[in-house]
Amino acid sequence: MAAKKRPTRRPLHKPSTASRVPQRLTADALVYTEYDITDEPLENRDIKKLPAQVQARIDELYALAQHDPTQAIPELERLIATYPHIPTFYNYLSIAYLQSGDPEKTEACVQEAYRRHPQYLFAKVNYANLCLQKGKIEKVPGIFDHACDLKQLYPHRTRFHVSEFTNFAWVMCRYCCAISERETAALYYQMLKQVAPPHPMTKHAKRTLSPPFWVRWLRTWAEKKADGASRHDTAERYHIGWSRRYGRTGQTQRPHRGAGIPD
């Protein structure tokens, strides 16, 4: 079953790829693109070239990565060593590492997948989410070649799997919130609601746009605490510097002999 995608936003003029500043989207950048979004499996030429027994394991490995990662990890590592040109295995392995509670290996796998397969959508999405998590917001536009629509990113394609659309729309919603473009973030959320209402990425986008009260309170509290700590640190440094120069009496002190500073 396929669904038609409604109007999406993308820049009319592609900015320079050398830019390190996130490009903000505006209402003036509204254009119309259409492509099919389907929940049916899409043909993958590289996977079809794999041995039949490996192809038969792919769906099972995805389920194992999510629900029994310790069993999936050794097999996925062997498959990557044998078939390093198949990016799907990197994606599944990063899921397995994440589900096993190993953030260091997850991060390393995400980075390696993007390094080896920079044009693979899930490698882009995973690396963009990692950059957002680490506060490296300025890297996100370059990861997606300054595109904000799947058709713009892959102009030769006319059909995308629903998982591709939801993951892309979710990370773009998250990015737009990070650069305070909430109107555009809301547009991505509306598209997610239209295409895949019950999907986890749609729920993530909703929470990003409208976090619960306790989340907002914790953020405000953390910001105030960080601001207070910064002020205290500045005041402490000023006090120490003043004391060293003037001493407690407010008079400039002369260094003692033998202190390493010649008269």
C-alpha positions in Angstrom: 0.0 0.0 0.0 1.5 3.3 -1.0 0.6 6.9 0.0 1.2 10.1 -1.8 3.3 12.6 0.0 1.9 16.2 0.3 3.8 19.5 -0.2 7.1 19.7 1.5 9.7 22.5 2.0 13.1 22.8 0.5 15.4 25.8 -0.3 14.9 27.4 -3.7 18.7 28.2 -3.9 21.2 25.6 -2.8 23.7 27.2 -0.4 27.4 26.6 -0.7 28.5 23.2 0.7 31.4 25.0 2.2 29.1 26.8 4.6 29.4 25.8 8.2 26.3 27.7 9.3 23.0 25.9 9.4 20.7 27.2 6.6 17.3 28.2 8.0 14.2 27.4 6.1 11.5 30.0 5.5 7.9 30.1 4.4 9.2 31.5 1.0 10.9 28.1 0.3 7.7 26.2 -0.2 7.8 24.0 -3.3 5.8 20.9 -4.4 7.3 17.5 -4.8 5.5 14.2 -5.1 6.8 10.6 -4.7 5.4 7.3 -3.5 5.8 6.2 0.1 5.2 2.5 0.6 5.4 0.0 3.4 6.3 -2.8 0.8 9.9 -4.0 0.6 12.0 -2.1 -1.9 14.3 -3.8 -4.3 18.0 -3.6 -3.3 20.4 -4.7 -6.0 23.3 -5.2 -3.7 21.4 -7.4 -1.3 20.0 -9.4 -4.2 23.6 -10.3 -5.2 24.2 -11.9 -1.8 24.1 -15.7 -1.3 20.5 -16.9 -0.8 21.2 -18.0 2.8 22.4 -14.5 3.7 19.4 -12.9 2.1 17.1 -15.2 4.0 18.7 -14.0 7.3 18.3 -10.3 6.8 14.8 -9.9 8.2 15.6 -12.2 11.1 18.8 -10.2 11.9 16.8 -7.0 12.1 14.4 -8.5 14.6 17.4 -10.0 16.6 19.2 -6.6 16.6 16.1 -5.1 18.3 15.1 -7.9 20.7 18.2 -10.1 21.2 21.2 -8.0 20.4 23.8 -10.2 22.1 22.9 -12.9 19.6 22.8 -10.6 16.6 26.1 -8.8 17.2 28.6 -11.6 16.4 26.8 -12.6 13.2 26.5 -9.0 12.0 30.2 -8.3 12.7 31.1 -11.4 10.6 28.8 -10.2 7.8 30.3 -6.8 7.8 33.8 -8.3 7.6 32.7 -10.4 4.6 30.4 -7.9 2.9 31.7 -4.4 3.9 29.9 -2.9 0.8 26.5 -3.6 2.3 25.4 -0.6 4.4 22.4 -2.4 5.8 24.5 -4.5 8.1 26.1 -1.4 9.6 22.7 -0.1 10.3 21.6 -3.3 12.0 24.8 -3.5 14.0 24.4 0.0 15.3 20.9 -0.9 16.4 22.2 -4.0 18.2 24.9 -2.1 20.0 22.4 0.5 21.1 19.9 -2.1 22.3 22.7 -3.9 24.2 23.5 -0.7 26.1 26.9 0.0 24.6 26.9 3.7 23.6 30.7 3.8 22.7 30.4 1.0 20.2 27.1 2.4 18.9 28.8 5.8 18.2 31.8 4.1 16.6 29.6 2.0 14.3 27.5 5.1 13.3 30.6 7.0 12.4 32.1 4.1 10.5 28.9 3.6 8.6 28.7 7.2 7.5 32.4 7.2 6.6 32.1 4.2 4.4 28.6 4.8 3.0 27.9 8.6 3.1 25.1 8.3 0.5 23.2 5.7 2.4 20.1 7.4 4.0 20.2 5.6 7.3 23.9 6.3 7.7 23.1 10.0 7.2 20.2 9.9 9.6 22.1 8.1 12.3 25.1 10.3 12.0 22.9 13.5 12.0 21.2 12.3 15.2 24.6 11.7 16.8 25.7 15.2 15.8 22.5 16.7 17.3 23.0 14.7 20.5 26.5 16.0 20.8 25.5 19.6 20.1 27.3 19.7 16.7 24.2 21.2 15.0 26.3 23.0 12.3 27.2 19.6 10.7 23.7 18.5 9.9 23.0 20.5 6.7 26.2 19.1 5.1 25.3 15.6 6.0 22.1 15.9 3.9 23.8 18.0 1.1 21.8 21.0 2.3 18.6 19.2 1.2 15.4 19.1 3.3 13.3 16.8 1.2 14.0 13.2 0.1 13.3 13.9 -3.5 15.9 16.7 -3.4 18.4 14.4 -1.7 17.8 11.5 -4.2 16.4 13.1 -7.3 16.6 9.9 -9.3 14.2 8.1 -7.0 10.4 8.2 -7.1 9.6 5.8 -4.4 10.7 5.6 -0.7 10.0 3.1 2.1 8.0 4.5 5.0 10.9 3.8 7.3 13.1 6.1 5.1 10.5 8.9 5.2 9.8 8.7 8.9 13.5 8.6 10.0 14.4 11.5 7.6 11.4 13.6 8.7 12.1 13.0 12.4 15.7 14.0 12.2 14.8 17.1 10.2 12.1 18.0 12.7 14.7 17.6 15.5 17.2 19.8 13.6 14.7 22.5 12.9 13.8 22.7 16.6 17.5 22.9 17.4 17.9 26.0 15.2 14.6 27.5 16.5 12.7 27.0 13.2 9.6 25.6 15.0 7.3 26.5 12.1 9.2 24.2 9.7 9.6 21.5 12.4 5.8 21.6 12.8 5.5 21.0 9.1 7.6 17.9 9.3 5.5 16.7 12.2 2.3 17.2 10.2 3.7 15.2 7.4 4.6 12.4 9.8 1.1 12.5 11.2 -0.4 12.2 7.7 1.8 9.4 6.5 2.4 7.3 9.6 0.3 8.5 12.6 1.2 5.6 15.0 4.9 5.4 14.0 7.5 5.9 16.9 9.2 8.7 14.9 5.9 10.6 14.8 5.7 10.3 18.5 9.3 11.5 18.9 8.6 14.5 16.8 5.5 15.4 18.8 7.5 15.2 22.1 10.3 17.3 20.5 7.8 20.0 19.6 5.7 19.8 22.7 7.7 18.1 25.5 5.9 17.2 28.8 5.8 19.8 31.6 8.4 17.9 33.7 10.8 17.9 30.7 10.5 21.6 30.2 10.9 22.2 33.9 14.1 20.1 34.0 15.5 21.9 31.0 14.8 25.3 32.7 16.3 24.1 36.0 19.4 22.8 34.2 19.9 26.0 32.3 19.5 28.1 35.4 22.0 25.9 37.3 24.5 26.1 34.5 24.1 29.9 34.3 24.5 30.1 38.1 27.6 28.0 38.0 29.1 30.1 35.2 28.5 33.3 37.2 30.0 31.8 40.4 33.1 30.7 38.4 33.5 34.2 36.9 33.1 35.8 40.3 35.5 33.4 41.9 38.2 34.1 39.2 37.7 37.8 39.7 38.0 37.5 43.5 41.2 35.4 43.2 42.8 37.8 40.7 41.9 40.9 42.9 43.3 39.2 46.0 46.6 38.3 44.3 47.1 41.8 43.1 46.0 43.8 46.1 46.1 41.4 49.0 43.5 41.6 51.8 44.5 45.2 52.7 43.9 46.5 49.2 47.6 47.4 48.7 49.8 46.0 45.9 52.0 43.3 47.4 55.7 43.0 46.7 56.9 39.4 46.2 59.2 37.9 48.8 62.8 37.1 48.1 63.4 33.6 47.1 60.0 33.3 45.4 61.5 32.9 42.0 60.9 36.5 40.9 64.0 38.8 41.0 64.0 42.2 42.6 
